[in-house]
Amino acid sequence: MTPRRIRAASLTRLLGAWRTDQAGPAYRQLADGLRLLILDGRLPLDVVLPGERELAQALEVSRTTVTGAFTRLREQGFLQSRQGAGARTRLPTGPGHRDSGPLIRPSEPGVVDLIAAALPAGEFVHQAYAKAIEALPAHLPHHGYEPVGLMVLREAVAARYTRRGLATTPDQVLITHGAQHAWALMLRLLTGPGDRVVIDHPTYPNAIDAILRGSCRPVPVSLPAEGWDVEGVVAAFQQSAPRLAHLVPDFHNPTGRWMDFAGRAAIAAAGLRTRTVVVFDETMLDLSLDGPRASYGFDEPPGSIVRLGSTGKSFWGGLRIGWIRAEPEMIAALGRMRASIDLGTPVLEQLAAAALLQDDEAALAARRAELRERRDRLVKLAAERLPDWRVTPPPGGLSVWAELPAPVSNALAATCERHGVRIAAGPRFGVDGAFERFVRLPFTLPAEPMAEAIDRLATAYARLRPQAVHAPEAATRAVV
């Protein structure tokens, strides 16, 4: 397999403004910038860097500067070079720690949960179940097994796509036990041991877990400071020969960012060229707070994108209903294969979901207003209690991706447990021990528990700070 490479133009964009006049020799500044990209997961491991001459031209520095930076990174264990094979990124002691335990854990008295990015059910969920119970008797005379889902729900999902600008028929929809189940079905249908799957980096942890438990290999494409590295995604398709790609373009989990239509179109076209099945996880699609609402604003070639959706984030996690939107041939294949795992989704929940989706705008408007207020409150609390953190309000979703001054995310998560608050450390959202300078903070709690959670988090961080290291070499030791 041809090793993955990053182009000089892409690496230059990732580095950004890496050079200042007061921070020492240029080669050290360049080495520090590249090391930080590796530690943050923005530059994946086992990627071949551009040649020294090519990178020097792109950065407009001397080749001696690049040579010195590469030499320094090799000495520190962040690059490995082989004759004729280029310099590959690595960590000094191999991949770092990534907790693969469940994100959702049983509640404990006195412990505030800042891990689960989910809202409680609103009154509209109760109303939908009441309608479902009224409709249930018509289904009781039948056996109740629906491998592809009840027609009434498939019609509701298809109509919803059509209303939003993507013409869809019921035979393009399969109903699942949530979006995670939908993703597991896609992996089971299309991949085998050793197959590669392209992912955003960072991304939803359970998506990574499903890839690894299917004995597949995640191919991370790092998110730049803003938007997506579309060129990097296309290059990963061309160089890694992946079977699948899992991307979260709508209010991305955990960063909350939104992919523009030009990027979606370029990725869809690249997937068709390379025969990579592109899967868009749209579980956050409804949760626009400041960003665009519509997701279907480009001319999409038939069969270029498979879409996953669910009711979990929009309405209630306890309503375990999701779906796959794909071409009819793939839906039929999924329905046949599914029988080896389960025989269908519960009828009552499908009827409740159908009732919700047929008239959901009022419920979603209330959800968005509630989340917008809670997001703004969290950002304000963080600015007051954690002023040296970078907490940027996202245009949508359920969480902020908070950047810490030092790579202490796992240590902070452990310290928080002793102060009665749970947080999700950054490495949980990546591979190879990346994102030690980040934590995900959901803004789903009401005002009082949220204030208590941030107070406890600030206390835990203050206790940890004497051990936090800010110098580059010390930070390296802390992570590995």
N, C-alpha and C positions, 0 to 999 in steps of 0.2 A: 504494500500500500504506500502510495506517495505521501510523504509527510506534509502536514499542513504548513503553509507559509503565510506570512503577513507582508503585504506590500508596503513599500516605504511611505507612500502617501497615507495609507491607513494608520501606520505607526506614528507618523508626524501629527495627524489629527488627534490621536490618543494622548500624545505627550503635551499638546497645547503649549502654553507659555512656560516652558521648562527652565529657561535661562534668565538669571538676573545678574546685575553687576556686582552685588554685594555677597554672593553666596559661594565664593570659592572658584577654583578652576572649572572651566567648561566641561571637561571630561567627567569630573566628579558630579556636577549638576546633572549631566545626562545620565550617568549611572544611577543616581538617586531617583530620577524621574522614571527610568525603566524599571528599577526595583519596586517602586511604589505601584506601578501598573501591574506587576506580577503579584504582589501581595494583595492588591485589591481585587484580583480576578479579572481586571479589564484586559489584561494580556494573558491568555490561557497558557497552561503548561504544555510542553512538548511541541511548541510552535517554532518554526525556523524563522529567524529574523532576517531582514534584508542584508545583503553584503555590505561591508564597511564603506566601500566607495559609493554605492547606491544610496545608502542612508546619509552619508556625508553631503551628497549633492542635494537630497531632499531637505535636510535641515540647514543647509547653507553654512556648514562648518567644515573645518579641515578633516581630512581622513584620520589624522593623528588624534583628534578629539574622540572620534568614534572608536578607534583602536584602544585608546586608554580607557574609555567607558566599558567596552566589552571585556578588557583584561580585568578590570576591577570587579565586574559582575562574575566572571569565572572564578576569581579568587574567593569571592564571598559565597559561591555555590549556586548562583542564580542563572548561570549559563553553562551549557555543556557543548563542547565543540569536538567535531570529528573531521579528519582530513577529507575535504571535498564534500562534506555534508552540511556545512554551515553551523551556525550557533543556535542551539535550541534552549528554550526557556525551561527552567526547573525550579524546585525549591531545595534549599541546602540539605534537608534530611528526607526528601521525598514528600509525597502528599501529606497535607496537614489533617487536622481532626475535623470530621463532619459528623455531627450527631444525626443518627438516622431514626431516633425514637419518634413517637407520634407527636404531632403538634398539639392535638386536642387531648387534654388529660382531665381526669375527674376533678371537680371543684373541691377546695378545702376551706374550712372556716378560717376567716382572717387573711386569706391570700387573695390578692387582686391579680386577675389574669390579663396580661397584656400580650398574650400569645395568639389567642383565637381572634382572627379578623372576621367576625360574624355578628349579625344583629339578632335580637330576639324577634319572635313573630309579632306582627301587628294584627289589629282587629280584622283586616281583610283576609288573613289566613284562616281565621276562625269562620268567617263568612263563606269562604271557598269550600271548607270541609262540610259545612251545613248543606251547601248546594250539592256536594258530592254524595252525601248520604241520601238526599232526595233522589238522585239519579241512579244510585246503586241497585235498587231492586230489578231494574231492567237487565242487569248483567248477571244476576245470580243464577238464572237457569242455565248459563253456559259454564264451561269448565274453568274459565278464568286465566288460562295460560295464554299470554300474548307475546310471543318472541320478539316482534318488532314494535309492539305497543298498540294501545287502543286507537281506533281510527279517529275518535273525537279529539284526542290529544294530538295526534299527528296532524290532523287538519288545523288545529289551533296553532301549533308551532309553524306549520307551513304558511298560514295566513299572516302570522306575525312577521316572518321574513319578507313576505311579499309586500306588506304595508311599509316596511322599511327600505324597500327598493331592490330587493333580491328575489325575483320570481322563483317560487318554490312550490312543489307539489307534495302531497303526503307520502308518495313512494320514495321521496328523497330524505325521509326522516325515520330514525330508529330511536325509540325511547329506552332510557337506561336508568340505573340507580344513581344518578348524579354524573357530573362531568368527569370525576376521577374514574368511575366505572367505564365511561365512554372511552377515555384514553387507554385504559387497560385493554379494552376490546380491540382498539386500533393496533396496539402493540402486538397482541396475540395473533391478529389476522395477518399482519404485514411484515413482522420481523422474526428473526431467529437468533440464536446465540451468536454473539460477536458482531451483529449488525450495528451500524452507527446511526445515531439519532441526534440531529442538530437541535440545540436549545438556546434560548436567551440566557445570558449570564449577568446577573442573578435571575432566578426564576422560581416558580412555585415548587416547594420542596417535594411534595408528594408526586409530582411529575417526574422528578429525578429518581425518586425511590422506585417508581414503577419501571423505569428504564433499566435500572441496575438489577432489579429482581427478575426482569426478563432476560438477564444475561446479555444485555445490549450495552453499547458504549456511548455515553453522552459526549457530544462534540460541542463544547460551549463557545458561543460567539458573544463577546463582551459588549455590553451597552456602553456607548460613549457618554460624555457629560450630558448630552441632550440627544433625544431621538434614538434611532437605531443605526448600527453600522451595516447598512444594506449591502455595501460592497463586501464586507466581511461574511455576511450570510451567503451571498452568491458564491464567494470564493470557497466557503466550506462545502457548498453543494458540489462544486467542481472538483475539489481536491480530496474529499473524504468519501465520496460515493455513498451518502447516507440513504437509508430506506425511507426515513421519516424526518420531518422537522416539526417541533412543537414550539409555537410562538404565542405570546400573549399580547396582541397589538392594542387592545382596548383597556386603558387604565390598568396597565401592567402590574401584576403582583410579583414583587413587593414595591416597585418604584412609583406606580400610579401614572406613568407617562402614556402617551397616545401616539400611535404610528400614523404618519400621514399617508394619503392615498397613493402618492407616487411610490413610496416605499413598498406598500402592499402589492402594487401592480408589478414592480420589478422582481419581488420575491416570488410571486405567482408565476411569472414568465420563466424565471430561472428554474423553478421546480418542474415545470413542463419540459424544459430543455434537458434537464439532468435526470428525469424520471424519479424525482424525489416527491413523495406525497407530503404536501404542506398542510399542517393542521393548525388552525387558528383556534385557540382556547378563548372563548368569548364569555366566560363566566362573569366578568366585570362590566360587560357591555352596557348594562342599564344604569350604571352608577356614575354618570357624568355629573360633575359638580360645577366645573367651569368650562370644560372642553366640549368638543362636538358631540352631538347625540347620534347622528347617522354613522353607520360603519360601512355602507356599501356605495361609495362614491366613485368607483372606477369600473371600467369595462372589464368584467371578470370572465376569462375564458371558461367554458363549461369544464368541470372536472378538475380545475386547477387548485382548488382549496377545499379541504374538509373542515367543517366547523363544529365545535363542541359548545353546548350551552347547558344551562341548568337554572333551577329556581333557588338554589341554596344561598347565594350571595344577595340576590335581588329581594327575596321574600322571606325565606326561613331555611336554615340548615337542616331542620328536622323533616322537611318535605323533600325526601330523597328522590328527586326527579331530575333527570338530565336527558340530553338527546345528542344525536349525531346527524348533521346534515351533509349528505354526500350524493353522488350520482346513484341512480336506482340499482345498478349492478353491484356496487359496493354495499349498499344497504341490504340487499338480498344475501350477499355473501356473509355479512356480519350476522344476520338473523340465523343463517344455517350454523355458523360456527358457535354462536352464543349458547346453543343447547348443551354444549360440553361444560359450561360454567353455571348457568342458571336458566330457568324456563320463562322468565319474564319479570315485569315490574308490577307491584301490587296495584290492583284495580282501583281501590278507593283513592290512593295517592294520585293516580293518573287523572281521575275525575276531578279532584281538587285542583290539580295543576291546570287542567283545561279551563276550569272556571276562572282561575286567576289570569291566565294568558288571554282569554277572550276580551277582558276589559281591565287592563292593568295600568293605564296611565295615571289615574288618581292615586293608586297605591304607590307607584314609582315616584310621582311628584312629591308625595309626603316623605318617602324614603330619602330622596335627594336633599330636601330641605333640612331634614334631621341630620344627615351626614355632613352637610356643608357647615352647619353650626358647630358640630362636634369637631370637625377638622380644624376650624379656625380656633376653637378653644384649646385644642391640643398644641397647636403651633404657638399660641400665646403663652401657655404654661411652660413649654419647653424654652422659649426665649427668656422667661423670667427665672426659671430654676436651673436650666442647663445652658447658660449663655454661650459657652464655647463649643456647643454642638451646632452642626449645620442641619437645620430642619426646614426643608422647603415644602410649602403646601402643594400637593399634586393636583392636577385638573380633574381627577376622578379616582374611583376605587375606594378602598377601605383602610388604607394605611399610609404612613410616611416612611421613607427610607432614610433614617437619620445617620449622618456621618459623624463619627467620633474624632477627637483630635489625635488619638493614638490607637494602635491595633490591639484592643483589649476586650473585644466583644464577648468571647467565650468566658473570660474571667469575670466580666461584669454580669453575665447571665447567672453564673454560679453565686456571685455575691448577692445578687438581687433575691435569690431564693431565701437567703438568711434574713432578708428585710421584708419578707411577706409580699413580694411582687414577682411575677413570672414574665420574662421577656424572651423573644426569639433572637438568638445570636445570629449575626450575619452569615457565618459559614454554613448554617442550615440551608441557605438559599443558593448555594453554589457547590462546586466540586473542587477537589484538591486543596481544601483548606483556605479558600479565598474569602474575602469580605470580613476580615477581622476588624476593620474600622467602621462597620455598619451594624445597625440593629433595625428591625422592623417594629414600628409602633402603630398598632391599629388605633383608629379614632372612633371606635364603636361603643365605648362606655358612656353612660350618662355623666353629668357634670361632677357630682360628688365623688363617685369612684374614680373618675379620671384624675381629678385633682389629687386624691390620695395616692394613686398609682405613681404620678409624676413626682410627688414629694418623696415617696419611698425610693424611687429610681434615683433621684438626685442625692439622697442620703447614701445609697449604695455606691454611687459613682464617686462621691466625696471620700468614702472609705477606701476606695480602690486607687484613687489618684496618686497617692505617694508611690505606688508601685508602677504607675503608668510611665512608659518610657517614650520620649519624643525624638531622641536622636536617631538617625537612620540605622546605624549599626546595632544600637540597643534594641530598636524596634524589631529588627530581623530576628534577634535572639528570642525575643518575647513570643513571636509567632511560632517559630519552629521548635 
